[in-house]
Amino acid sequence: MSETSESTTQEQEIEEVIKGLEQYRERIINTTLEHAKKVKIPKAKVMAKLEQHPELSKIDQALNELRSATQYQTQQPRA
């Protein structure tokens, strides 16, 4: 396998991971909002708590790192 196709495959895998993390993040937010709505907690209060949610913080950090990695790879000259 050539270096170009390996880097393309790696970029595709990173994109898939990013999509999965984004979906997981949205699912956490949507589920939390649904539960909060059932017990009548204001959306603004829930969103403020979600900003401090440790799992969401980890996801956001991972997404930032992955996006930085893909930007770095796309900026590198191809062989």
Buried (B, 14 or more C-beta within 10 A) or exposed (E): EEEEEEBBEEBEEBEEEBEEBEEEBEEBBEEBBEEBEEEEBEEEEBEEEBEEBEEBEEBBEBBEEBEEBBEEBEEEEEE
